[in-house]
């Protein structure tokens, strides 16, 4: 999938994944309100999300988590960086 093609092919593939993530996030945010009430009762202190999928941050907002963190990991052979 990613080994051949031009920039347009890569862009198009990214758009397809974006559309799937948006649809999945909408479904998660419209899930059973009792589930979100249970999450609110847990009183989470922090939510962490990967920069490719920010839906967890939307869920954190919905359940009232005040501290959120977008996370990225960069690494090479010698080092790993968690941002």
C-alpha positions, 0 to 999 in steps of 0.5 A: 500500500505504501511502497509504490505510488506518487504523492497523490496516492499517499494523500488519498490513502491518508484521506481514507484513513482520516474518514474512517477515524472520524466516523469511528470517533463519531460512533464512540462519542454517541455511545451509551451515555451510561458508559460515559457516566461510569467514566465520569465517576472514575474521575480520571486525572489525565488523558493521553492521545496519539497525534494520529487519533485525537478522538480520546481527547474528545472523549476526555472532554466529554467526561470532564478530564481537565488535563490532556496530553497529545503524545508522539514517540520518535526514535532512531537506533540510538535514542527514543524520544517521547514528546 
